[in-house]
Amino acid sequence: MQIEDKEIVEYPSTLKLAGLSIGAAIFVAGGAGLFAWGQEEEDLELVVVGAAGVLFFGGALLYLLYRLLRRRPSLMINAEGIVDHSSYTGGGRIRWEQIKDMTVYELMGQRFIGLELHDPEAFLAKQTPFKRILLRMNRGLVEAAVNIPQTGVQMPLDELHAVMMERWNAASRRKEEAGLETQFGAARRQSD
């Protein structure tokens, strides 16, 4: 078995998930406080902001608790591609030939691996309606259709990116050796 055939499985950090859960719970409590204060003062703005905070951070808290209680891999990397469950908007199964480019970037103090896809619309079409909305909102901030956050994996992102690039290039070489020139191979050569 070659090294690029060995599956790599990443789990989220329990400590990070616990810390994020505590943070989300604090924001839920703050939102509930604003909501109650807004009702008491008959201030519609406070009620709306409080309700929005409870809904958003309550949803985040539920997701984080789910991830804490149900230990499943956040990212799997193998010869065919990746399976991304590193966040609620994780991309699921993505084959190497679907990926156009991979970069490490930082947004609002958080580091990510961004995956640009050859056909982001086909990828979005396979998502649930709510997830599609969230992914489109993400695309308004960054070009990448799929974003793997450092908080979702334990391996340092630069190391993870290097492993993913190695696997992506190996998959392209296998396709070329089989005589299957694709836009995937052309994109990989451009990134070299």
matplotlib code that plots the C-alpha trace (Angstrom):
import matplotlib.pyplot as plt

x = [0.0, 1.4, 1.3, -1.3, -3.6, -3.7, -6.8, -6.2, -9.0, -9.2, -11.5, -12.4, -10.7, -12.9, -11.4, -12.1, -15.7, -16.2, -14.9, -17.0, -20.1, -19.5, -19.1, -22.3, -24.2, -23.0, -24.3, -27.6, -28.0, -27.0, -29.6, -32.3, -31.4, -31.7, -35.0, -36.4, -35.1, -36.6, -40.0, -39.8, -38.8, -41.1, -38.1, -38.6, -34.9, -33.8, -36.4, -35.3, -31.6, -32.1, -34.3, -31.8, -29.0, -30.9, -31.8, -28.3, -26.2, -28.8, -28.5, -24.7, -24.9, -27.1, -24.7, -21.6, -23.2, -24.2, -20.6, -19.3, -21.7, -21.5, -17.8, -17.5, -14.6, -14.6, -12.4, -11.4, -8.7, -8.1, -7.1, -10.5, -10.9, -12.2, -15.2, -15.7, -17.8, -15.6, -18.4, -22.2, -21.6, -19.0, -18.9, -19.4, -17.8, -15.7, -13.6, -10.1, -11.2, -13.9, -11.3, -9.9, -7.6, -6.8, -5.5, -4.9, -6.4, -7.4, -10.8, -11.7, -8.8, -9.8, -7.7, -9.3, -8.4, -10.5, -11.4, -12.4, -14.4, -14.6, -18.4, -19.6, -23.2, -23.4, -22.0, -24.5, -27.4, -26.7, -27.0, -30.1, -31.9, -30.8, -27.2, -27.3, -28.3, -25.4, -22.9, -24.0, -23.5, -20.0, -19.3, -20.0, -17.1, -14.6, -14.2, -13.9, -17.1, -15.8, -14.0, -12.3, -11.8, -8.8, -11.4, -12.8, -9.6, -6.6, -3.8, -2.2, -3.8, -0.4, 0.4, -3.1, -3.0, 0.4, -1.1, -4.2, -2.0, 0.1, -3.1, -4.6, -1.4, -1.1, -4.7, -4.0, -0.9, -2.9, -5.5, -2.8, -1.1, -4.4, -4.7, -7.6, -6.6, -9.2, -9.6, -8.5, -5.0, -4.7, -5.6, -3.1, -0.3, -1.2, -0.9, 2.5]
y = [0.0, 3.4, 6.3, 8.1, 5.1, 5.2, 7.0, 9.9, 10.5, 13.7, 14.3, 17.6, 18.7, 17.9, 20.8, 23.3, 22.0, 22.4, 25.9, 26.9, 25.3, 27.4, 30.5, 29.8, 29.1, 32.5, 34.2, 32.4, 33.6, 37.1, 37.0, 35.8, 38.6, 41.2, 39.6, 39.8, 43.3, 44.4, 43.1, 44.8, 48.1, 47.6, 48.1, 46.2, 46.5, 44.7, 42.0, 41.4, 41.4, 39.1, 36.7, 36.6, 35.9, 33.1, 31.5, 31.8, 30.9, 28.3, 26.6, 26.7, 25.3, 22.4, 21.6, 21.8, 19.6, 17.1, 17.0, 16.6, 13.7, 11.9, 11.5, 11.1, 12.1, 15.7, 15.0, 11.9, 12.0, 9.1, 8.3, 9.3, 12.6, 13.9, 13.6, 16.9, 17.2, 19.8, 22.3, 22.5, 23.7, 20.9, 19.8, 16.1, 13.8, 15.7, 13.9, 15.2, 15.9, 18.3, 20.5, 23.4, 24.9, 24.7, 27.5, 28.3, 31.7, 33.6, 35.4, 37.3, 35.7, 32.1, 30.0, 27.8, 25.6, 26.8, 24.5, 26.1, 23.7, 23.4, 23.5, 25.1, 25.3, 21.5, 21.1, 23.6, 21.9, 18.7, 20.5, 20.9, 24.3, 25.7, 24.6, 26.0, 29.4, 29.3, 28.2, 31.1, 33.5, 32.1, 32.6, 36.3, 36.4, 34.1, 32.5, 28.9, 26.8, 24.5, 25.8, 23.6, 25.5, 24.9, 24.5, 21.4, 19.4, 18.7, 18.6, 22.0, 23.5, 24.0, 20.3, 19.2, 21.4, 19.8, 16.3, 17.3, 18.9, 15.7, 13.5, 15.9, 15.8, 12.0, 11.6, 13.8, 11.8, 8.5, 10.0, 11.2, 7.8, 6.1, 8.5, 10.4, 14.1, 16.3, 19.8, 18.4, 17.7, 21.0, 22.8, 20.8, 21.6, 25.3, 25.2, 23.5]
z = [0.0, -1.0, 1.4, -0.7, -0.5, 3.4, 4.7, 7.0, 9.6, 11.6, 14.6, 16.1, 19.3, 22.2, 24.1, 21.3, 20.9, 24.7, 24.6, 21.6, 23.4, 26.5, 24.3, 22.4, 25.7, 27.0, 23.9, 24.2, 27.7, 26.6, 23.8, 26.2, 28.6, 25.8, 24.7, 28.2, 28.8, 25.4, 26.4, 29.7, 28.2, 25.2, 22.9, 19.7, 18.6, 21.8, 21.4, 17.7, 18.5, 21.5, 19.6, 16.7, 19.2, 20.8, 17.5, 15.9, 18.9, 20.1, 16.8, 17.0, 20.6, 19.5, 16.7, 18.9, 21.6, 19.0, 17.8, 21.3, 22.1, 18.7, 17.9, 14.2, 11.9, 10.8, 7.8, 5.9, 3.2, 0.8, -2.7, -4.1, -2.3, 1.0, 3.1, 5.0, 8.1, 9.8, 10.2, 9.8, 6.2, 5.6, 2.0, 2.4, -0.2, -2.7, -5.3, -6.2, -9.7, -8.5, -6.9, -8.9, -6.2, -2.5, -0.4, 3.3, 4.3, 7.4, 7.9, 11.0, 13.0, 12.0, 9.6, 6.9, 4.0, 1.1, -1.8, -5.1, -7.2, -11.0, -10.7, -7.5, -8.7, -9.1, -5.6, -4.2, -6.0, -4.0, -0.6, 1.5, 1.0, 4.3, 3.9, 0.3, 1.7, 4.3, 1.6, -0.7, 2.2, 2.7, -1.0, -0.5, 1.9, 0.2, -3.2, -1.9, -2.1, 0.7, 3.8, 6.4, 9.6, 12.0, 14.8, 13.0, 12.8, 15.2, 12.6, 12.0, 8.8, 7.0, 7.5, 6.5, 3.4, 2.4, 2.8, 0.7, -2.0, -2.1, -2.5, -5.1, -7.2, -6.9, -8.0, -11.0, -11.9, -11.8, -14.2, -16.6, -16.5, -17.3, -20.3, -18.9, -19.4, -17.6, -16.6, -13.2, -14.6, -16.3, -13.1, -11.1, -13.5, -13.3, -9.5, -9.5]

ax = plt.figure().add_subplot(projection="3d")
ax.plot(x, y, z, "-o")
ax.set_aspect("equal")
plt.show()
